[in-house]
């Protein structure tokens, strides 16, 4: 009987460790999502700036002709 009690205690300990690891994974996933969102925003800004730069270049070419 003592062995089964020790095994149950060990299982409970492993479950607690697994729960903690899962919480850390979930937190890391959330951080990753936030980073990905910021990357998308930066990409959108870069695209918009490139379009504006291209438009400005075209305007300069037309003005110099």
Secondary structure, DSSP 4 states (H G I P E B T S, - for coil): -HHHHHHHHHHHHHHHHHHHHHHHHHHHHHHHHHHHHHHHHHHHHHHHHHHHHHHHHHHHHHHH-
